[in-house]
Amino acid sequence: MTRRHRAVSTPLFLSLILVTISEACGGDGAANAIKVGAIFDLTGPTADVGTDYADGMRGYVDWINMRGGIEGRPVQLVYQDYAYQVSRAEQLYTQFVAEGVVAFMGWGTGDTEALRIRITEDEIPFSSASLSHVLGDPAEAPYNFLVATSYSDQFRIALDWIARNHGDGTPVVALMHMASPFGLSPVRQGGIEFAEARGIDLTLYEMPRGAVDYTAEFSRIRQSGAGYVVFQNTSGPAAVAVQNARSLGLEATFICLNWCSNAQLVRIAGDAVEGVMGTMPYAPLGVDVPGTRVIREYLDAKGESAEGKTNAYTQAWWTFAVFAEAMRQVLAAGDELTGAKIKAALETFTEFDMQGVTVPLTFTPTDHLGSKGLRIFRVEGGEWVPMTEFIRAPAMP
């Protein structure tokens, strides 16, 4: 039976070496700590956004521990930099599960998809920064939960916006993507079919890792007549690409999906990023809603500025917060805190209030795609500004 969850008066929402965070775990509390494992990319090809994500997750753990933990039990985050290496992720997952973690916070698409069978066997609830659509299907990944809009849903929202606003003729779209499972996820999981159904001419262009110039790719894009360029990459490569395109005088509408629609893109690309659009599941810290306010208050109390933080910080904070609420419910019911119990608690979340940072979440035993909507933002005057209200991902026509 499902129940409707509402905000409570004191909400839970609110490195190359092994590290544990246990600021509130001193004394006898350490033996009673809730262990959660995590892998971060701090030095690999997605470290440009991975570092801020890691900071957001560590920040939430610090915040909740300063408030007494979860039902009086401190949280111990056990994590390591895995540098975006699938084999390293698998090794660290095995190590952390052996150390007794009851949940896991992952990162990349390749490693999360590689781990999903083991996660199921170990009954370890898992939420990844990867938003691969397949990870929200309990038939394929029973213990994975998506706390943000999948790449496929983001891509469909972007393509739907293009189709609705293009006018006469066939919209020609170039998808520039990282050479990885992450980069291909939006098209492999329904994007190509959706584009065809909406009458969109879609071509893929791979962005080689480490490239510092995309002139060759943009020459082909110009020849194709593309009026739209969508990026499925992180902010560093996308910033270089936008600068290249502007210098070449390419007249196109640029749209970033999740991991390049952030403040870092603006910082790196400068004036070239003006007018770029972004599908942004989580609000930047400059958007004033209760769910960003609590983060800014925490940073202020720590003597840190929110100025340099991106929406990756918001996303990580709230990803952990969702799992923390599920843990709280299990403990409040007097049950043992096991992976199976945490999974069952998550599957009762119906329109769970995310305090304005994203759409309310709903999980069920047959659907772990908790979020199916987002707002489109646009860079105006060097700031990401909401361009739409929350938009629900369209179904396949």
FENJOUR-V468376 format. One record per residue. PHI is phi in radians with two decimals (none if undefined). OMEGA is omega in radians with two decimals (999 if undefined). BURIAL is I if it has 24 or more other ideal C-beta (glycine too) atoms within 12 Angstrom, else O. Layout:
phi=[PHI & PHI]
omega=[OMEGA & OMEGA]
burial=[BURIAL & BURIAL]
This chain:
phi=[none & -1.62 & -2.29 & -1.56 & -1.74 & -2.14 & -1.09 & -1.90 & -1.15 & -2.13 & -1.23 & -1.44 & -1.05 & -2.04 & none & -1.76 & -2.06 & -1.13 & -2.26 & -2.19 & -1.76 & -2.67 & -0.98 & -1.86 & -1.88 & -1.24 & 1.10 & -1.16 & -1.08 & -1.04 & -1.21 & -1.81 & -1.19 & -1.56 & -1.58 & -2.23 & -1.59 & -2.74 & -2.16 & -2.24 & -1.73 & -1.85 & -2.36 & -1.61 & -1.22 & -1.98 & -1.15 & -1.06 & -1.86 & -1.15 & -1.15 & -1.17 & -1.09 & -1.07 & -1.08 & -1.14 & -1.21 & -1.14 & -1.10 & -1.10 & -1.06 & -1.08 & -1.06 & -1.23 & -1.18 & -1.15 & -1.81 & 1.70 & 1.37 & -1.86 & 0.89 & 1.45 & -1.84 & -1.22 & -1.81 & -2.05 & -1.61 & -1.85 & -2.54 & -2.73 & -1.26 & -1.93 & 0.98 & 1.14 & -1.91 & -1.05 & -1.10 & -1.19 & -1.06 & -1.12 & -1.12 & -1.19 & -1.01 & -1.04 & -1.12 & -1.24 & -1.12 & -1.11 & -1.49 & 1.72 & -1.21 & -1.81 & -2.69 & -2.47 & -1.97 & -1.74 & -2.40 & -1.46 & -1.20 & -1.03 & -1.27 & -1.16 & -1.15 & -1.18 & -1.56 & -1.07 & -1.21 & -1.16 & -1.03 & -1.15 & -1.09 & -1.50 & 0.97 & -1.95 & -0.99 & -2.40 & -2.19 & -1.97 & -1.22 & -1.20 & -2.00 & -1.05 & -1.01 & -1.10 & -1.28 & -1.70 & -1.81 & -1.05 & -1.17 & -1.75 & -2.50 & -1.05 & -1.88 & -1.65 & -2.33 & -1.68 & -1.79 & -2.46 & -1.09 & -1.11 & -1.02 & -1.12 & -1.15 & -1.06 & -1.15 & -1.14 & -1.08 & -1.14 & -1.15 & -1.12 & -1.07 & -1.06 & -1.08 & -1.32 & -1.92 & -1.29 & 1.63 & -1.34 & 1.51 & -1.58 & -1.18 & -1.89 & -2.12 & -1.87 & -1.78 & -1.66 & -2.36 & -1.08 & -1.43 & -2.90 & -1.00 & -1.01 & -1.11 & -1.62 & -0.94 & -1.08 & -1.55 & -1.21 & -1.99 & 1.90 & -1.16 & -1.11 & -1.12 & -1.15 & -1.05 & -1.10 & -1.13 & -1.61 & 1.27 & -1.79 & -1.53 & -1.98 & -2.27 & -1.71 & -2.31 & -1.30 & -1.84 & -1.04 & -1.10 & 1.43 & -1.15 & -2.00 & -2.73 & -2.10 & -1.06 & -1.08 & -1.11 & -1.25 & -1.11 & -1.23 & -1.13 & -1.08 & -1.12 & -1.28 & 1.40 & -1.09 & -1.77 & -2.43 & -2.18 & -1.87 & -1.86 & -2.02 & -2.79 & -1.56 & -1.19 & -1.06 & -1.08 & -1.11 & -1.10 & -1.06 & -1.11 & -1.10 & -1.07 & -1.01 & -1.07 & -1.11 & -1.16 & -1.50 & 1.27 & -1.27 & -1.57 & -2.69 & -1.62 & -1.81 & -2.27 & -1.69 & -1.41 & -0.70 & -1.52 & -2.16 & -1.60 & -2.72 & -1.14 & -1.13 & -1.02 & -1.14 & -1.08 & -1.37 & -1.47 & 1.11 & -1.09 & -1.12 & -1.50 & -0.99 & 1.57 & -1.14 & -1.76 & -2.60 & -1.49 & -2.14 & -1.12 & -1.99 & -1.20 & -1.10 & -1.16 & -1.35 & -1.44 & -1.54 & -2.35 & -0.93 & -1.26 & -1.61 & -1.05 & -1.11 & -1.22 & -1.09 & -1.11 & -1.09 & -1.10 & -1.05 & -1.14 & -1.55 & 1.32 & -1.89 & -1.72 & -1.39 & -0.98 & -1.54 & -1.52 & -1.88 & -1.17 & -1.11 & -1.13 & -1.04 & -1.09 & -1.15 & -0.95 & -1.35 & -1.08 & -1.16 & -1.05 & -1.11 & -1.17 & -1.10 & -1.14 & -1.10 & -1.10 & -1.05 & -1.12 & -1.09 & -1.20 & -1.13 & -1.43 & 1.42 & -1.62 & -1.20 & -1.46 & -2.03 & -1.06 & -1.10 & -1.21 & -1.12 & -1.01 & -1.09 & -1.14 & -1.03 & -1.29 & -1.72 & -1.20 & -2.20 & 0.89 & -1.14 & -1.23 & -1.75 & 0.95 & 1.51 & -1.34 & -2.75 & -1.20 & -1.02 & -1.75 & -2.36 & -2.06 & -2.38 & -1.06 & -1.94 & -2.65 & -1.85 & -1.48 & -1.13 & -2.12 & -2.19 & -2.61 & -2.87 & -1.86 & -1.57 & -1.92 & -2.48 & -1.38 & -2.31 & 1.07 & 1.41 & -2.25 & -1.35 & -2.09 & -1.03 & -1.80 & -2.37 & -1.36 & -1.10 & -2.00 & -1.48 & -1.07 & -1.27 & -1.32 & -1.10 & -1.08]
omega=[3.14 & 3.08 & 3.12 & -3.11 & 3.11 & 3.11 & 3.11 & -2.99 & 3.07 & -2.97 & 3.07 & -3.12 & 3.06 & 999 & 3.11 & 3.09 & -3.14 & -3.12 & 2.97 & 3.05 & -3.14 & -3.06 & -3.12 & -3.03 & -3.12 & 3.06 & -3.09 & -3.09 & -3.11 & -3.13 & -3.09 & -3.05 & 3.03 & -3.12 & 3.07 & 3.13 & 3.11 & 2.95 & -3.14 & 2.97 & -3.14 & -3.08 & -3.08 & -3.03 & 3.09 & -3.13 & -3.14 & 3.05 & -3.10 & -3.11 & 3.14 & 3.10 & 3.12 & 3.12 & 3.14 & 3.14 & 3.10 & 3.12 & 3.13 & 3.14 & 3.09 & -3.12 & -3.08 & 3.10 & 3.10 & 3.11 & 3.04 & 3.11 & -3.12 & -3.07 & 3.09 & 3.14 & 3.12 & 3.11 & 3.09 & 3.13 & -3.13 & -3.01 & 3.04 & 3.01 & 3.12 & 3.01 & 3.05 & 3.13 & -3.07 & -3.12 & 3.11 & 3.10 & -3.14 & 3.11 & -3.12 & 3.08 & 3.13 & -3.12 & -3.06 & 3.08 & 3.09 & 3.13 & 3.00 & 3.10 & -3.13 & 3.10 & -3.05 & 3.08 & -3.06 & -3.10 & -2.92 & 3.13 & -3.11 & -3.10 & 3.14 & 3.11 & 3.13 & -3.07 & -2.91 & 3.13 & 3.12 & 3.10 & 3.13 & -3.14 & -3.11 & -3.09 & -3.14 & 3.07 & -2.93 & 3.00 & -3.06 & 2.96 & 2.99 & -3.14 & 3.08 & -3.01 & -3.09 & -3.13 & 3.08 & -3.13 & -3.11 & 3.08 & 3.13 & -3.05 & -2.98 & -3.07 & 3.07 & 3.12 & 3.06 & -3.11 & 3.04 & -3.08 & -3.08 & 3.09 & -3.14 & 3.11 & 3.09 & -3.11 & 3.11 & 3.08 & 3.13 & -3.14 & 3.11 & 3.09 & 3.12 & -3.10 & -3.10 & -3.02 & -3.02 & -3.04 & -3.08 & 3.08 & -3.11 & 3.05 & 3.10 & -3.02 & 3.01 & 3.01 & 3.06 & -2.97 & 3.02 & 3.11 & -3.07 & 3.03 & 3.06 & -3.09 & -3.08 & -3.04 & -3.08 & -3.10 & -3.13 & -3.06 & 2.98 & -3.06 & -3.13 & -3.13 & 3.13 & 3.13 & 3.13 & -3.11 & -3.14 & 3.10 & -3.12 & 3.07 & -3.04 & 3.06 & -3.12 & 3.09 & -3.12 & 3.07 & -3.09 & 3.13 & 3.10 & -3.12 & 3.12 & 3.12 & -3.13 & -3.11 & -3.12 & 3.13 & -3.12 & 3.04 & 3.11 & 3.11 & 3.11 & -3.14 & -3.13 & -3.10 & -3.10 & 3.06 & -3.10 & 3.06 & 3.11 & 3.14 & 2.93 & -3.09 & 3.07 & -2.96 & -3.12 & 3.11 & -3.14 & 3.12 & 3.10 & -3.12 & 3.13 & 3.11 & 3.09 & -3.09 & 3.13 & -3.11 & 3.11 & 3.14 & -3.13 & 3.12 & -3.12 & 3.00 & -3.09 & -3.12 & 3.07 & 2.92 & -2.90 & -2.89 & 2.95 & 3.06 & -3.08 & -3.09 & -3.14 & 3.08 & -3.13 & -3.13 & -3.06 & -3.01 & 3.11 & -3.07 & -3.09 & -3.05 & -3.13 & 3.13 & 3.10 & 3.12 & 3.13 & 2.98 & -2.93 & -3.13 & -3.07 & -3.07 & 2.94 & -3.10 & 3.09 & 3.08 & -3.00 & 3.03 & -3.10 & -3.09 & 3.01 & 3.13 & -3.10 & 3.11 & 3.13 & 3.10 & 3.10 & -3.13 & 3.10 & -3.11 & 3.13 & -3.11 & 3.13 & 3.14 & 3.04 & -3.01 & -3.07 & -3.08 & 3.14 & 3.08 & 3.01 & 3.08 & 3.11 & -3.09 & -3.13 & 3.14 & -3.05 & 3.04 & 3.11 & -3.11 & 3.12 & 3.12 & 3.12 & 3.11 & 3.08 & 3.09 & 3.13 & -3.13 & 3.11 & -3.12 & -3.14 & 3.11 & 3.13 & -3.11 & 3.04 & -3.08 & 3.12 & 3.11 & -3.14 & 3.13 & 3.11 & 3.10 & -3.12 & 3.11 & 3.12 & -3.08 & 3.02 & -3.09 & 3.11 & -3.10 & -3.13 & -3.02 & 3.13 & 3.01 & 3.00 & -3.11 & 3.07 & 3.14 & 3.05 & -3.07 & 3.02 & 3.01 & 3.01 & 3.09 & -3.13 & -3.11 & 3.11 & 2.99 & -2.99 & -3.06 & -3.14 & -3.13 & 3.12 & 2.99 & 2.98 & 3.09 & 3.06 & 3.11 & 3.10 & -3.11 & 3.12 & 3.13 & 3.03 & -3.08 & 3.10 & -3.11 & 3.13 & 2.88 & 3.11 & -3.12 & 3.08 & 3.13 & 3.14 & 3.04 & 3.07 & -3.14 & 999]
burial=[O & O & O & O & I & O & O & O & O & O & I & I & I & I & O & O & O & O & I & I & I & I & I & I & I & O & O & O & O & O & O & O & I & I & I & I & I & I & I & I & I & I & O & I & I & I & I & I & I & I & I & I & I & I & I & I & I & I & I & I & I & I & I & I & I & O & I & O & I & I & I & O & I & I & I & I & I & I & I & I & I & I & I & I & I & I & O & I & I & I & O & I & I & O & O & I & I & O & O & O & I & I & I & I & I & I & I & I & I & I & I & I & I & I & I & I & O & I & I & O & O & I & O & I & I & I & I & I & I & I & I & I & I & I & I & I & I & I & O & O & I & I & I & I & I & I & I & I & I & I & I & I & I & I & I & I & I & I & I & I & I & I & I & O & O & O & O & O & O & O & I & I & I & I & I & I & I & I & O & I & I & I & I & I & I & I & I & I & I & I & I & I & O & I & I & O & O & I & O & I & I & I & I & I & I & I & I & O & O & O & I & O & O & I & O & O & I & I & O & O & I & I & O & I & O & I & I & I & I & I & I & I & I & I & I & I & I & I & I & I & I & I & I & I & I & I & O & O & O & I & O & I & I & I & I & I & I & I & I & I & I & I & I & I & I & I & I & I & I & O & O & I & I & O & I & I & I & I & I & I & I & I & I & I & I & I & I & O & I & O & I & I & I & I & I & I & O & I & I & O & O & O & O & O & O & I & O & O & I & I & I & I & I & I & I & I & I & I & I & I & I & I & I & I & I & I & I & I & I & I & I & O & O & O & O & O & I & I & I & O & I & I & I & I & I & I & I & I & I & O & O & I & I & I & I & I & I & I & I & I & I & I & I & O & O & O & I & I & I & I & I & I & I & I & I & I & I & I & I & O & O & O & O & I & I & I & I & O & O & I & I & O & I & I & O & O & O]
